[in-house]
Amino acid sequence: MDLLLWRHADAGEGSPDHARTLTPRGLKQSQRMAHWLDAHAPAELRILVSPATRTRQTAEAWGHSYEISPAVGLDATPQSLLDAAGWPDVGGAVLVVGHQPTLGQVASILLRDDDSALSFKKGALWWFQLREREGELQTVLKTVINADLI
């Protein structure tokens, strides 16, 4: 199984939190990452997006259909995100567009079996892959891409 975690791009300040929108910089970050995904993403990819405006705008830059899922939203827990994605049992590939600190906590669980949050840059994507080697399941960090460096 592949699990791609994409943090929403740069968003403006404001209230309520769920209605914050992307800044011009955030729109550019989303477009850059969408271009990278065009070239590298798995062909069959389920996309789960937080209901927040900024995550929907981030996903919309890629132009693929997606599911809105509160399980990956502002109040998500690492377990709710992993359950929604079906990690590790579903197979295939899932892209989650979500928020800190949940994305960082999921990354920490997958890499270190610890839920202390790792820091995700805004607009960045982390790609994890579950594989079997010599009868043992392994989580591999396939790539980390910073949208500002594309």
MDTraj code that builds the backbone (N, CA, C; nanometers):
import mdtraj as md
import numpy as np

residues = "MET ASP LEU LEU LEU TRP ARG HIS ALA ASP ALA GLY GLU GLY SER PRO ASP HIS ALA ARG THR LEU THR PRO ARG GLY LEU LYS GLN SER GLN ARG MET ALA HIS TRP LEU ASP ALA HIS ALA PRO ALA GLU LEU ARG ILE LEU VAL SER PRO ALA THR ARG THR ARG GLN THR ALA GLU ALA TRP GLY HIS SER TYR GLU ILE SER PRO ALA VAL GLY LEU ASP ALA THR PRO GLN SER LEU LEU ASP ALA ALA GLY TRP PRO ASP VAL GLY GLY ALA VAL LEU VAL VAL GLY HIS GLN PRO THR LEU GLY GLN VAL ALA SER ILE LEU LEU ARG ASP ASP ASP SER ALA LEU SER PHE LYS LYS GLY ALA LEU TRP TRP PHE GLN LEU ARG GLU ARG GLU GLY GLU LEU GLN THR VAL LEU LYS THR VAL ILE ASN ALA ASP LEU ILE".split()
xyz = np.array([
    [0.0835, -0.1188, 0.0000],
    [0.0000, 0.0000, 0.0000],
    [0.0877, 0.1247, 0.0000],
    [0.0398, 0.2272, -0.0685],
    [0.1050, 0.3575, -0.0688],
    [0.0147, 0.4567, 0.0027],
    [0.0754, 0.5389, 0.0877],
    [0.0026, 0.6444, 0.1588],
    [0.0772, 0.7750, 0.1355],
    [0.0117, 0.8670, 0.0667],
    [0.0699, 0.9978, 0.0395],
    [-0.0003, 1.0993, 0.1277],
    [0.0774, 1.1753, 0.2028],
    [0.0242, 1.2768, 0.2940],
    [0.0645, 1.4142, 0.2421],
    [-0.0335, 1.4959, 0.2072],
    [-0.0099, 1.6283, 0.1490],
    [-0.0676, 1.7325, 0.2438],
    [0.0185, 1.8138, 0.3006],
    [-0.0299, 1.9221, 0.3859],
    [-0.0817, 2.0347, 0.2980],
    [-0.1937, 2.0936, 0.3395],
    [-0.2484, 2.2061, 0.2637],
    [-0.1405, 2.3123, 0.2444],
    [-0.1534, 2.3860, 0.1372],
    [-0.0584, 2.4927, 0.1052],
    [-0.0817, 2.6134, 0.1959],
    [0.0025, 2.7143, 0.1797],
    [-0.0006, 2.8337, 0.2632],
    [-0.1382, 2.9002, 0.2602],
    [-0.1916, 2.9249, 0.3795],
    [-0.3246, 2.9856, 0.3921],
    [-0.3160, 3.1129, 0.4753],
    [-0.4093, 3.2017, 0.4501],
    [-0.4161, 3.3256, 0.5261],
    [-0.4699, 3.3016, 0.6663],
    [-0.4518, 3.4013, 0.7493],
    [-0.5060, 3.3969, 0.8855],
    [-0.6549, 3.4235, 0.8779],
    [-0.7239, 3.3958, 0.9860],
    [-0.8654, 3.4291, 0.9888],
    [-0.9453, 3.3354, 1.0750],
    [-1.0718, 3.3688, 1.0843],
    [-1.1634, 3.2915, 1.1643],
    [-1.2973, 3.2920, 1.0920],
    [-1.3685, 3.1844, 1.0906],
    [-1.3382, 3.0582, 1.1547],
    [-1.2276, 2.9821, 1.0801],
    [-1.1590, 2.8963, 1.1534],
    [-1.0437, 2.8242, 1.1003],
    [-1.0775, 2.7435, 0.9755],
    [-1.1923, 2.6775, 0.9750],
    [-1.2269, 2.5905, 0.8621],
    [-1.2493, 2.6691, 0.7320],
    [-1.2694, 2.8009, 0.7400],
    [-1.2981, 2.8816, 0.6214],
    [-1.1750, 2.9539, 0.5659],
    [-1.0593, 2.9370, 0.6293],
    [-0.9387, 3.0060, 0.5798],
    [-0.9079, 2.9614, 0.4367],
    [-0.8608, 3.0571, 0.3551],
    [-0.8332, 3.0284, 0.2143],
    [-0.6830, 3.0392, 0.1860],
    [-0.6437, 2.9812, 0.0728],
    [-0.5036, 2.9863, 0.0335],
    [-0.4618, 3.1280, -0.0048],
    [-0.3385, 3.1596, 0.0242],
    [-0.2781, 3.2855, -0.0192],
    [-0.2316, 3.2687, -0.1640],
    [-0.1920, 3.3760, -0.2309],
    [-0.1342, 3.3600, -0.3652],
    [-0.0143, 3.2640, -0.3639],
    [0.0680, 3.2715, -0.2590],
    [0.1806, 3.1769, -0.2463],
    [0.1285, 3.0341, -0.2355],
    [0.0220, 3.0142, -0.1574],
    [-0.0367, 2.8821, -0.1413],
    [-0.0919, 2.8265, -0.2718],
    [-0.1530, 2.9125, -0.3513],
    [-0.2032, 2.8683, -0.4818],
    [-0.0885, 2.8209, -0.5701],
    [0.0221, 2.8932, -0.5685],
    [0.1400, 2.8519, -0.6469],
    [0.1971, 2.7207, -0.5946],
    [0.2051, 2.7051, -0.4615],
    [0.2544, 2.5800, -0.4043],
    [0.1678, 2.4626, -0.4505],
    [0.0364, 2.4806, -0.4475],
    [-0.0556, 2.3743, -0.4881],
    [-0.0373, 2.3385, -0.6349],
    [-0.0209, 2.4387, -0.7184],
    [-0.0018, 2.4140, -0.8614],
    [0.1301, 2.3408, -0.8878],
    [0.2361, 2.3789, -0.8157],
    [0.3649, 2.3109, -0.8319],
    [0.3540, 2.1631, -0.7940],
    [0.2884, 2.1386, -0.6789],
    [0.2751, 2.0001, -0.6343],
    [0.1850, 1.9216, -0.7292],
    [0.0814, 1.9836, -0.7806],
    [-0.0061, 1.9168, -0.8773],
    [0.0737, 1.8749, -1.0006],
    [0.1619, 1.9611, -1.0464],
    [0.2467, 1.9288, -1.1610],
    [0.3363, 1.8088, -1.1283],
    [0.3929, 1.8067, -1.0078],
    [0.4773, 1.6945, -0.9667],
    [0.3937, 1.5662, -0.9592],
    [0.2744, 1.5748, -0.9021],
    [0.1872, 1.4578, -0.8926],
    [0.1488, 1.4049, -1.0307],
    [0.1274, 1.4932, -1.1269],
    [0.0975, 1.4498, -1.2638],
    [0.2044, 1.3531, -1.3153],
    [0.3278, 1.3813, -1.2818],
    [0.4390, 1.3000, -1.3315],
    [0.4691, 1.1778, -1.2455],
    [0.4310, 1.1790, -1.1164],
    [0.4801, 1.0749, -1.0255],
    [0.3746, 0.9950, -0.9488],
    [0.2552, 1.0442, -0.9373],
    [0.1541, 0.9773, -0.8540],
    [0.1135, 0.8428, -0.9135],
    [0.0761, 0.7477, -0.8269],
    [0.0236, 0.6207, -0.8776],
    [-0.0997, 0.6450, -0.9651],
    [-0.1173, 0.5610, -1.0659],
    [-0.2294, 0.5775, -1.1593],
    [-0.3640, 0.5617, -1.0898],
    [-0.3759, 0.4634, -1.0043],
    [-0.4993, 0.4405, -0.9285],
    [-0.4797, 0.4994, -0.7902],
    [-0.5486, 0.6060, -0.7601],
    [-0.5251, 0.6783, -0.6357],
    [-0.6576, 0.7274, -0.5790],
    [-0.6875, 0.6846, -0.4582],
    [-0.8046, 0.7365, -0.3859],
    [-0.7596, 0.8627, -0.3132],
    [-0.8385, 0.9692, -0.3196],
    [-0.7998, 1.0967, -0.2602],
    [-0.9005, 1.1350, -0.1527],
    [-0.8507, 1.1541, -0.0297],
    [-0.9322, 1.1974, 0.0834],
    [-0.8883, 1.3379, 0.1230],
    [-0.9838, 1.4270, 0.1400],
    [-0.9525, 1.5673, 0.1672],
    [-1.0329, 1.6143, 0.2875],
    [-0.9666, 1.6881, 0.3746],
    [-1.0327, 1.7527, 0.4875],
    [-1.1419, 1.8463, 0.4357],
    [-1.2492, 1.8644, 0.5130],
    [-1.3549, 1.9582, 0.4714],
    [-1.3127, 2.1051, 0.4714],
    [-1.2001, 2.1396, 0.5323],
    [-1.1570, 2.2798, 0.5403],
    [-1.1343, 2.3383, 0.4001],
    [-1.1674, 2.4651, 0.3848],
    [-1.1550, 2.5315, 0.2546],
    [-1.0140, 2.5215, 0.1985],
    [-0.9123, 2.5458, 0.2806],
    [-0.7744, 2.5479, 0.2311],
    [-0.7276, 2.4113, 0.1801],
    [-0.7778, 2.3032, 0.2391],
    [-0.7388, 2.1705, 0.1904],
    [-0.8105, 2.1392, 0.0592],
    [-0.9353, 2.1792, 0.0488],
    [-1.0085, 2.1581, -0.0769],
    [-0.9439, 2.2385, -0.1896],
    [-0.9034, 2.3634, -0.1608],
    [-0.8357, 2.4440, -0.2631],
    [-0.7027, 2.3801, -0.3038],
    [-0.6316, 2.3243, -0.2072],
    [-0.5043, 2.2580, -0.2366],
    [-0.5283, 2.1407, -0.3308],
    [-0.6259, 2.0558, -0.2984],
    [-0.6561, 1.9389, -0.3813],
    [-0.7079, 1.9792, -0.5193],
    [-0.7881, 2.0844, -0.5246],
    [-0.8473, 2.1268, -0.6510],
    [-0.7430, 2.1731, -0.7521],
    [-0.6265, 2.2140, -0.7058],
    [-0.5203, 2.2543, -0.7977],
    [-0.4790, 2.1382, -0.8877],
    [-0.4976, 2.0149, -0.8396],
    [-0.4604, 1.8977, -0.9190],
    [-0.5699, 1.8586, -1.0168],
    [-0.6940, 1.8916, -0.9870],
    [-0.8022, 1.8671, -1.0806],
    [-0.8556, 1.7246, -1.0840],
    [-0.8240, 1.6436, -0.9845],
    [-0.8784, 1.5067, -0.9774],
    [-0.9935, 1.5029, -0.8782],
    [-1.0869, 1.4086, -0.8984],
    [-1.1970, 1.3978, -0.8021],
    [-1.1457, 1.3456, -0.6695],
    [-1.2137, 1.3889, -0.5645],
    [-1.1725, 1.3516, -0.4298],
    [-1.2943, 1.3360, -0.3410],
    [-1.2729, 1.2695, -0.2275],
    [-1.3764, 1.2540, -0.1257],
    [-1.3459, 1.3497, -0.0109],
    [-1.4466, 1.4197, 0.0379],
    [-1.4294, 1.5006, 0.1582],
    [-1.4521, 1.4088, 0.2773],
    [-1.3564, 1.4105, 0.3706],
    [-1.3642, 1.3205, 0.4856],
    [-1.3307, 1.3932, 0.6155],
    [-1.4281, 1.4089, 0.7056],
    [-1.3992, 1.4670, 0.8369],
    [-1.2942, 1.3864, 0.9141],
    [-1.2780, 1.2586, 0.8803],
    [-1.1809, 1.1728, 0.9486],
    [-1.0371, 1.2183, 0.9246],
    [-1.0160, 1.3070, 0.8245],
    [-0.8825, 1.3629, 0.7990],
    [-0.8830, 1.5146, 0.8177],
    [-0.9895, 1.5665, 0.8799],
    [-1.0081, 1.7104, 0.8947],
    [-0.9383, 1.7714, 1.0142],
    [-0.9825, 1.8898, 1.0499],
    [-0.9192, 1.9668, 1.1568],
    [-0.9197, 1.8955, 1.2915],
    [-1.0205, 1.8151, 1.3180],
    [-1.0292, 1.7435, 1.4451],
    [-0.9828, 1.5991, 1.4339],
    [-0.9162, 1.5651, 1.3253],
    [-0.8713, 1.4274, 1.3024],
    [-0.7664, 1.3863, 1.4047],
    [-0.7642, 1.2576, 1.4296],
    [-0.6567, 1.1972, 1.5089],
    [-0.5727, 1.1140, 1.4135],
    [-0.4517, 1.0793, 1.4547],
    [-0.3734, 0.9908, 1.3678],
    [-0.4493, 0.8616, 1.3340],
    [-0.5188, 0.8043, 1.4332],
    [-0.5898, 0.6788, 1.4080],
    [-0.7080, 0.6981, 1.3135],
    [-0.7805, 0.8103, 1.3268],
    [-0.8933, 0.8323, 1.2354],
    [-0.8440, 0.8484, 1.0920],
    [-0.7299, 0.9137, 1.0728],
    [-0.6726, 0.9294, 0.9396],
    [-0.6301, 0.7932, 0.8841],
    [-0.5581, 0.7150, 0.9643],
    [-0.5127, 0.5838, 0.9179],
    [-0.6316, 0.4925, 0.8874],
    [-0.7351, 0.4984, 0.9705],
    [-0.8551, 0.4173, 0.9464],
    [-0.9246, 0.4597, 0.8170],
    [-0.9382, 0.5892, 0.7951],
    [-1.0038, 0.6392, 0.6733],
    [-0.9266, 0.5969, 0.5488],
    [-0.7944, 0.5996, 0.5585],
    [-0.7100, 0.5606, 0.4454],
    [-0.7055, 0.4090, 0.4275],
    [-0.7366, 0.3359, 0.5343],
    [-0.7291, 0.1907, 0.5283],
    [-0.5899, 0.1349, 0.5490],
    [-0.5010, 0.2151, 0.6021],
    [-0.3620, 0.1737, 0.6268],
    [-0.3581, 0.0733, 0.7399],
    [-0.2894, -0.0349, 0.7246],
    [-0.2104, -0.0824, 0.6115],
    [-0.2796, -0.1889, 0.5279],
    [-0.4073, -0.2137, 0.5539],
    [-0.4719, -0.3333, 0.5008],
    [-0.5392, -0.3213, 0.3650],
    [-0.5748, -0.2023, 0.3232],
    [-0.6566, -0.1865, 0.2033],
    [-0.5794, -0.2173, 0.0751],
    [-0.4530, -0.1841, 0.0719],
    [-0.3765, -0.1980, -0.0522],
    [-0.4008, -0.0780, -0.1414],
    [-0.3416, -0.0779, -0.2570],
    [-0.3565, 0.0341, -0.3490],
    [-0.2849, 0.1581, -0.2989],
    [-0.3378, 0.2729, -0.3355],
    [-0.2744, 0.3993, -0.2996],
    [-0.3801, 0.5005, -0.2567],
    [-0.3487, 0.5752, -0.1511],
    [-0.4380, 0.6772, -0.0974],
    [-0.3584, 0.8054, -0.0760],
    [-0.4131, 0.9155, -0.1220],
    [-0.3578, 1.0488, -0.0974],
    [-0.4502, 1.1188, 0.0011],
    [-0.3927, 1.1697, 0.1095],
    [-0.4689, 1.2448, 0.2096],
    [-0.4212, 1.3891, 0.2073],
    [-0.5130, 1.4834, 0.1902],
    [-0.4804, 1.6255, 0.1988],
    [-0.5348, 1.6738, 0.3329],
    [-0.4425, 1.7079, 0.4244],
    [-0.4851, 1.7392, 0.5594],
    [-0.4008, 1.8444, 0.6279],
    [-0.3909, 1.8302, 0.7600],
    [-0.3389, 1.9355, 0.8464],
    [-0.2313, 1.8848, 0.9431],
    [-0.1533, 1.9802, 0.9924],
    [-0.0680, 1.9600, 1.1078],
    [-0.1547, 1.9817, 1.2307],
    [-0.1323, 1.9177, 1.3415],
    [-0.0218, 1.8253, 1.3677],
    [-0.0516, 1.6806, 1.3283],
    [-0.1752, 1.6533, 1.2806],
    [-0.2129, 1.5141, 1.2541],
    [-0.1218, 1.4475, 1.1520],
    [-0.0909, 1.5155, 1.0415],
    [-0.0039, 1.4537, 0.9408],
    [0.1320, 1.4194, 1.0000],
    [0.1866, 1.5103, 1.0794],
    [0.3162, 1.4851, 1.1424],
    [0.3110, 1.3714, 1.2428],
    [0.1987, 1.3591, 1.3125],
    [0.1831, 1.2481, 1.4067],
    [0.1750, 1.1152, 1.3323],
    [0.1026, 1.1126, 1.2213],
    [0.0945, 0.9903, 1.1410],
    [0.2329, 0.9534, 1.0890],
    [0.3062, 1.0503, 1.0375],
    [0.4409, 1.0234, 0.9873],
    [0.5295, 0.9670, 1.0982],
    [0.5182, 1.0227, 1.2158],
    [0.5985, 0.9753, 1.3287],
    [0.5616, 0.8321, 1.3668],
    [0.4335, 0.8016, 1.3651],
    [0.3897, 0.6644, 1.3954],
    [0.4460, 0.5676, 1.2911],
    [0.4373, 0.6045, 1.1643],
    [0.4836, 0.5153, 1.0583],
    [0.6347, 0.4969, 1.0592],
    [0.7073, 0.6017, 1.0935],
    [0.8536, 0.5947, 1.0906],
    [0.9166, 0.5481, 1.2214],
    [0.8533, 0.5870, 1.3345],
    [0.9198, 0.5635, 1.4635],
    [0.8326, 0.4919, 1.5649],
    [0.7085, 0.4601, 1.5288],
    [0.6132, 0.4006, 1.6220],
    [0.5961, 0.4897, 1.7454],
    [0.5900, 0.6195, 1.7205],
    [0.5810, 0.7214, 1.8252],
    [0.4891, 0.8301, 1.7707],
    [0.3970, 0.8820, 1.8518],
    [0.3025, 0.9803, 1.7980],
    [0.3411, 1.1262, 1.8213],
    [0.4673, 1.1516, 1.8579],
    [0.5113, 1.2909, 1.8659],
    [0.5209, 1.3443, 1.7221],
    [0.4689, 1.4622, 1.7001],
    [0.4545, 1.5136, 1.5637],
    [0.5864, 1.5534, 1.5002],
    [0.6037, 1.5096, 1.3765],
    [0.7093, 1.5623, 1.2917],
    [0.6514, 1.6849, 1.2220],
    [0.7364, 1.7750, 1.1787],
    [0.6883, 1.8984, 1.1172],
    [0.6774, 1.8832, 0.9655],
    [0.5603, 1.9139, 0.9118],
    [0.5356, 1.9158, 0.7677],
    [0.5362, 2.0603, 0.7220],
    [0.6138, 2.0939, 0.6223],
    [0.6068, 2.2273, 0.5633],
    [0.4712, 2.2430, 0.4930],
    [0.4212, 2.3639, 0.4875],
    [0.2963, 2.3883, 0.4148],
    [0.3168, 2.3541, 0.2677],
    [0.2232, 2.2790, 0.2136],
    [0.2297, 2.2393, 0.0736],
    [0.3157, 2.1174, 0.0465],
    [0.3822, 2.0628, 0.1485],
    [0.4721, 1.9484, 0.1287],
    [0.3951, 1.8170, 0.1199],
    [0.4594, 1.7185, 0.0581],
    [0.4027, 1.5851, 0.0446],
    [0.5036, 1.4821, 0.0933],
    [0.4563, 1.3893, 0.1757],
    [0.5365, 1.2760, 0.2230],
    [0.4712, 1.1504, 0.1679],
    [0.5514, 1.0593, 0.1111],
    [0.4993, 0.9386, 0.0488],
    [0.5561, 0.8172, 0.1195],
    [0.4666, 0.7386, 0.1794],
    [0.5037, 0.6160, 0.2503],
    [0.4579, 0.4960, 0.1695],
    [0.5357, 0.3897, 0.1795],
    [0.5004, 0.2670, 0.1094],
    [0.5188, 0.1493, 0.2047],
    [0.4207, 0.0617, 0.2077],
    [0.4297, -0.0597, 0.2880],
    [0.4730, -0.1720, 0.1950],
    [0.5779, -0.2418, 0.2350],
    [0.6257, -0.3523, 0.1532],
    [0.6599, -0.4702, 0.2429],
    [0.6706, -0.5854, 0.1792],
    [0.7105, -0.7047, 0.2531],
    [0.8475, -0.7485, 0.2045],
    [0.9377, -0.7698, 0.2979],
    [1.0722, -0.8189, 0.2694],
    [1.1015, -0.9345, 0.3631],
    [1.1363, -1.0483, 0.3047],
    [1.1704, -1.1674, 0.3824],
    [1.0651, -1.1970, 0.4892],
    [0.9369, -1.1855, 0.4494],
    [0.8271, -1.2163, 0.5394],
    [0.7959, -1.1098, 0.6429],
    [0.8641, -0.9966, 0.6376],
    [0.8436, -0.8892, 0.7347],
    [0.7887, -0.7654, 0.6650],
    [0.6826, -0.7057, 0.7240],
    [0.6289, -0.5809, 0.6701],
    [0.7187, -0.4652, 0.7098],
    [0.7464, -0.3786, 0.6134],
    [0.8307, -0.2618, 0.6375],
    [0.7611, -0.1374, 0.5832],
    [0.7726, -0.0284, 0.6582],
    [0.7253, 0.1007, 0.6100],
    [0.8464, 0.1755, 0.5545],
    [0.8335, 0.2177, 0.4304],
    [0.9420, 0.2877, 0.3617],
    [0.8981, 0.4317, 0.3350],
    [0.9831, 0.5263, 0.3671],
    [0.9594, 0.6651, 0.3285],
    [1.0124, 0.6795, 0.1867],
    [0.9205, 0.6808, 0.0905],
    [0.9594, 0.6818, -0.0499],
    [1.0147, 0.8176, -0.0932],
    [0.9478, 0.9250, -0.0470],
    [0.9973, 1.0591, -0.0795],
    [0.9317, 1.1635, 0.0099],
    [0.9988, 1.2771, 0.0209],
    [0.9432, 1.3979, 0.0823],
    [0.9693, 1.5090, -0.0179],
    [0.8631, 1.5786, -0.0555],
    [0.8741, 1.6853, -0.1551],
    [0.8238, 1.8158, -0.0945],
    [0.9055, 1.9191, -0.1016],
    [0.8690, 2.0525, -0.0563],
    [0.8206, 2.1316, -0.1768],
    [0.6976, 2.1776, -0.1742],
    [0.6380, 2.2472, -0.2875],
    [0.7189, 2.3695, -0.3302],
    [0.7856, 2.4348, -0.2367],
    [0.8627, 2.5547, -0.2720],
    [0.9905, 2.5218, -0.3489],
    [1.0291, 2.3921, -0.3515],
    [1.1514, 2.3536, -0.4209],
    [1.1263, 2.2876, -0.5556],
    [1.0005, 2.2780, -0.5950],
    [0.9683, 2.2172, -0.7244],
    [0.9778, 2.3239, -0.8325],
])
top = md.Topology()
chain = top.add_chain()
for i, resn in enumerate(residues, 1):
    res = top.add_residue(resn, chain, resSeq=i)
    for name in ("N", "CA", "C"):
        top.add_atom(name, md.element.get_by_symbol(name[0]), res)
traj = md.Trajectory(xyz[None], top)
